[in-house]
Amino acid sequence: MRIDSSGVTLDVQVEGDGRPVVLLHGFPDTKRLWSKQVPALVDAGFQVIVPDQRGYGASDKPSEVEAYSIPFLAIDVTAILDHLGLERAHVVGHDWGAAVAWATAAFAPERVDHLVALSVGHPTAFSSMGMSQREKSWYMLLFQFRDIAEQWLTMNDWANFREWSQHPDTDAVISDLQRDKSLTPGLDWYRANIPPQALIDPPLELPPVQAPTMGMWSSGDFALLEEQMSGSSKYCANSFRYERVEGPGHWMQWEAPDRVNALLLDFLPR
C-alpha cells in the first residue's frame, strides 16, 4: 500500500494478522532485506509491516538532503502506524533502520512496544566509541562527497561497492539501486545525519528508551564494533538484552535467518 508521511509517499508491505511489528531496513537495501523474516513472523501470528524507507525502492525520494534527517525518518514510522490505526507496534531495525528504530523509541515512546536493533547500537553509544569505530566507519566521510562517492561506488561495474559492502545479495541490491535511482538518496542519509561537523560536535542527546530492548550484533560485521551494541544498555531505562550472533557478517538476517528469526520470536510478545 501507499502511505503518506507529511508529503512523502512510502511504499509499505503489510502481511498477516495479530500484534504488529514494523521492520526497517538500512543502506543500501529495500524491504526485500526482510524476506526471510516476514514468513516466520506471519506464521507466528504477527501483523508484519515492512516499508521501503524514504529514498529507497518504490517510496518517494526527496531531493533535499535535510529530508533524510533522523527526526523525519522517525515521523515516517509513526505516520505508518497512524495510517493503519495502530496505537503501538514492535519496531525492528537494521543498519540505518536500527538508528531510526532507536530514535522512534526515544521520541515517541508511547508508540513502541518492544524494540530490536540489529548491528547498530544506540546513537550515543555508537558516537562514543572513539578512534577504533571511526576507523571502521571511514566510508562515512567518503560518502559526504556528492558525485565523488557515487562515482567511486559504481565505477568498473560497482567493483568498489561489491568489495566494500560484502553484501550477500549484491547483484539484486545493485539492480534495485539502478532501477530506483536510490544511490544518491541512500547516501543522503549519511550526509544529513553524520556530516563532518559530527566529528567535533557533541552527539545528539535522546531521551532514554522506555521500551524493552534487544540488541543483536554479528561477529563478522566489518563496519561496527561489538561494544557500540553491548554498551547500549546504559541508554535503556527498562531492560536491555544483548545477543551476539556468531559467524555472519553485517547482514545477519540474510546470512543466518534461522538464528535471527528464533531470537525475534523469543523476544517479541505475541
Secondary structure, 3 states (H helix, E strand, C coil): CEEEECCEEEEEEEECCCEEEEEECCCCCCHHHHCCCHHHHHHCCEEEEEECCCCCCCCCCCCCHHHHCHHHHHHHHHHHHHHHCCCCEEEEEECHHHHHHHHHHHHCHHHEEEEEEECCCCHHHHHCCCHHHHHHCHHHHHCCCCCHHHHHHHHHHHHHHHHHHCCCCHHHHHHHHHHHCCHHHHHHHHHHHCCHHHHCCCCCCCCCECCCEEEEEECCCCCCCCHHHHHHHHHECCCEEEEEECCCCCCHHHHCHHHHHHHHHHHCCC
